[in-house]
Amino acid sequence: MDEATIVVITTTFPDAAAARGCAETLVGAGLAACVQVDGPLTAVYRWAGAVERAEEWRVTCKVPARCREACLAALVDLHPYEVPQLLWHESRASAAYVAWAEGATGTPPQAPDASGAVFDVALHPLPDGAAAGAGFRDGRGTWPTIVLAGTGERTFAVGFDEALARVDALGRAFVEPDGSFVWVGAEGDARWQVDGNAWERDGAVVRVDVRGRCPVADLRRFLDVWRGPGERVAVELVRAGVWLDEPTFLRHAVAPDGATAADRRR
């Protein structure tokens, strides 16, 4: 029998729903040809100096070698654990199975362009326990999404006035008391501009609409403006109407956009 190799990636999740959601996301996004979920399993491990016991579900991904890094990155984004188990190895498989796996997966996103990020998004605080959504494909690649409920009910930990003061402290920013702002690149930098509006409720920031282009390092600084200690940001792609977590958004923002004009009109 003719043989070839395929990458097998194994991780675990704390419940069946999260494990199955991960499986559907990876396969739906074209990052894995097949994902198997089994459990419950009993895990005994040491954490913070104590021996712990937990029930887990195992997720086993069959991945062509070209998709390995993109699949691992997606697992990190989807995972609720602070230090997830991520194990992988190459396994011998029939050539027919590997050929099927190649055809069942898509082309991983191109390497990001670190020189600049382009975006049109809305920022919200990310709650604990956000569920994995279906994979989303656009001209920049295929991306894992998240599902949120009650986004209009939560606010950022940083107060509205403090957040606007933080925007002003970025330098070269023009901020209005109503929450609108413009932030531009320094003279001599490649031309870039970020503008948008922060929305307030009871002295807190409930949502930030922002669009523009800037270096990715500055985009990270901008995201830090809105978060309190340990707080995470959920990002809505406004035109697509899908939600990404912050690491996925940063990769999306710097990925080359291969969409055609016809794609953008759909």
N, C-alpha and C positions, 0 to 999 in steps of 0.2 A: 504493500500500500504506500502510495506517495505521501510524504509528510512535510509539514512546515511548522512554524512556531507562532504562538499567540500569547499575548500578555494576560495573566490572570491577576486581578486586583481584588483584595479582600478587606472588608471593614466590618464594623458592627454598629448598630443603632439601638437606642434605648427602648423602642417600641415598634410594633409591626407596621403601624401607619407611616411612621417616618421612613422605615426601611423600604416599604413599597412605594412611597412617594419618590424616594431617591431613585429607585429602579426605573420608574416610569419617566422621570426627568432625564436620566442618562440615555435611555433608549430613545425617547422622544426627541432628544437633542442630537441624536446621531453620534454620541460619544462612546457608546458601548453597543455591541451587537446583541448581547444577551446578558441579563442580570438575574441571578437567582437569589431568592430570599428564603432562609430557613431559620427556625427557632420555635419556641424560645430556647435559649442556651443559658447556662449559669456561668457567669464570669466571676472569678475570685482574683483580686488584684490589690496592689498597694497604692494608696493615694493620700497625699498630705500626711504621710507617716502612719496611716492606719490601714489595716486590712479590710477591704470592702467586698461585698457580695452584691451582684446585680443580675437582673434578667435582661438579656440582649437578644437581638436578631441579627444574624449574619447576612451580609450582602456580598455576593461574589460576582465580579464583572469580567466578561470575556471581551477583550479589547485588542484590535490590531495595534501593532507597535507604533504606528504613526499617530494614534489617538491617545497614547498613554499619558502624556503630560497634560493634555487638555482634560482628560477624565479625572486625573488626580486633582487638578486645580478645582474642577467642579465639585468633587467630593469634599474638599476643604471648605468651599463656600457653603455647601448644603449641610454640613455637619453641625450638630448641636454641642458636641464635646469640645472641651478646651484643647485636649490633646487626643485627636482621633487615632485609632489604629488604622494604619495604611500599610498594607503588605502587598508586594507584587513580585511576580517571577515570570519568566518565560516558560511555557509548557509546550511539549510536542503535541501536535494535533494533526489530523488528516488534512491533506492539501485541500480537499473539497470543503471541509468545515472552515478553514481559514479564508478560502475564496468567498464563501458565503458571508463571513464576518466582514470582509473588506467591502462587499457590496451593500451590507446592511448599515454601514456607518458613513457619516459625512466627512467633509474636509474640515479639519480643525481650524479655528480662527488663525489668521496670519499673526506673526509676531507683532506686538504693539509698537507703535511709533512713539518713542519717549519724548519727542520734541513738542508734542502738543496734544491736547484733548479737546474734543468738540462734543457739545451736549445741549440738550433741551429737555429739562427734567424738573420734577418737583421733589423736594426733600421732606421726609417725615421722620419722626423717631421710630426706630425699629424695636418692636416689643420682643420679649422672650417667647420662644415657642412658635415663631413664624413657620408655616408649613411650606414644604417644597411644592412648586407648581410645575406645570408642563414646560418643556423646552421651548424656547422662542428663537426663531431664525430670522435674520435680516441681512442686509448687505454687508454687515461687519462680521458675520459668523453665526454660530449657534450658542445660545446662552441659557444657563439654568435660571429659573425664575422663582419667586416666592409668592405666597398668598397671604394677604393681610386682611383683617376684619376691623371695622371701626376706626379707620384711619383718621377721621375727623374728630375723634374723641380724645386723642392723646396730644400732648404738647411736649416740646423740648424742655429739658431741665433748665437751660439758660434763659433768663428773662429777656423780654423783647428789647428793652432799652440797652441792656448789657450786650446783647447780640449785635445791635446796630453799632455800638461803640467798638466792638471787636472788628466789624467790617471796616470802620473808619481807620482803625489802627493798622490795617493791612498796608496802608500807604497807597496814594494815587486812587483813592476811592472817594466817590461823591455820594453821600447818604442823606436822604430826606427823612423827616420825622415820621412820615406815614409808612415807612418801611421800604420804599423804593431805593435802589442803589445802582451805581455803575462803578466798575473797577477796571482799570486799564493798565497795560504794560508800561514799563519804564521806557523813557526815551532811549533809542538805540536797540531795544528789544525788537524781535519780530512783532509786528502789529497784532495785538490781541485785546479782547474786551469781553468782560462778563457783566451782564446786567440782569436785574430781576426785581422781585418784590417779596418781602417777608410779611406774613399775615399774622395778626395778633389777636389773642383772645384772653381777657382777664390778665393782661400783663405778661403773657407767655407767647412764644412762637408756636403756631399750630402747623405752619406749612411755609416752605420757601420755594417759589418758582424762580428758576434760574436757567439762563441759556448763554451760549457764547463759546469762546475758544480761549485756552490759556495753556501754559506748560503744566504738565501733570503734577509737578511739585507744588505749584501754586494752587491747583485744584485740591490737593490734599490739605493745604493750609486753609482754604475756604471751607471745606467740610468741617474742619476742627472748630471753626467759628461757632457753630450751632450746637455742638454737643457738650453735655456735662461730663463729669468723670465717669468713665466706663460706659458711656452711652454710645449706641450704634445708630447708624443712619440707614433708612430705607429709601430707595430711589425709584421714582416712577418715571418711565420713559413716556413722556406726555403723548406723543403722536401714536405710539403703539399701544398704550394703555396697559403695559405690563410692569411688574415690580421686580427690581433686582436688589440684592444685598450690596453693600458698599464695595467689597473686593471685585465682584462681578461687574459693577458699574464702572470702576476704574479701568478694568481691562476693556470694556466695551467702548469707553470714551476715547481711548487712544488707538483702537483698532482701525485699520484702513477701511473706508466705506466703499465697497464695491457695488453698491446698488446703482441701477440705471435710473435715468429720469422717469421711465415708465414705472419702475418699482416704487418710486417715491410718490407717484400720483395715485397709487392704489389705496 
